Amino acid sequence: MSDIYREVALQTVREWPDLAEGTRTARPKAWGALAAHGITALRERVGRALTDAERRALWDALWRAAREEPDTDG
């Protein structure tokens, strides 16, 4: 299940690039909003509430994905 965190994180960053950019630039509330979207996406994918460990694993993957510079190749 560890790959699911990376998949959901990348999907969330792709769907919310403004929030990912805000996370990279430390814009207030951007990280919280991005994390909320990621949690919602993972919860929908697994069909249940997440455990604390699952939330933390997603936050870690999401933080890493958001901090990566976006592809400039399009």
C-alpha positions in Angstrom: 0.0 0.0 0.0 3.0 2.3 0.2 2.8 3.2 -3.5 -0.7 4.4 -3.0 0.5 7.4 -1.0 2.9 8.5 -3.7 0.2 8.0 -6.4 -2.4 10.0 -4.4 0.2 12.7 -3.6 1.2 13.1 -7.2 -2.4 13.2 -8.4 -3.3 15.8 -5.8 -0.4 18.0 -6.8 -1.4 17.7 -10.5 -5.0 18.6 -9.7 -4.1 21.5 -7.4 -0.9 23.1 -8.8 -1.7 26.4 -7.3 -1.7 24.9 -3.8 1.5 22.9 -4.6 3.2 26.2 -5.7 1.8 27.9 -2.5 3.4 25.1 -0.4 6.7 25.6 -2.2 6.6 29.3 -1.6 5.2 29.1 2.0 2.0 30.8 1.1 -0.3 30.8 4.2 -2.9 28.0 4.3 -1.7 26.4 1.0 -0.2 23.4 2.7 -3.3 22.8 4.8 -5.6 23.0 1.8 -3.4 20.7 -0.2 -3.2 18.2 2.6 -7.0 18.3 3.0 -7.5 17.5 -0.7 -5.0 14.7 -0.5 -6.7 13.2 2.6 -10.1 13.3 0.8 -8.7 11.7 -2.3 -7.1 8.8 -0.3 -10.1 8.3 1.8 -12.3 8.0 -1.3 -9.8 5.6 -2.8 -9.7 3.2 0.1 -13.4 3.6 1.0 -13.0 4.3 4.7 -11.6 6.7 7.3 -7.8 6.8 7.5 -5.7 5.7 10.4 -3.2 8.1 11.9 -0.3 6.2 10.3 -2.0 6.4 6.9 -2.6 10.1 7.2 1.0 10.7 8.3 2.3 8.6 5.4 0.2 10.6 2.9 1.3 13.9 4.4 4.9 12.8 4.0 4.4 11.8 0.4 2.4 14.9 -0.4 4.9 17.2 1.2 7.7 15.6 -0.9 5.6 15.8 -4.1 4.5 19.4 -3.5 8.2 20.5 -2.9 9.3 19.0 -6.2 9.6 21.5 -9.0 6.9 20.9 -11.6 7.9 19.6 -15.0 8.6 22.4 -17.5 8.3 20.1 -20.5 4.5 20.2 -20.3 
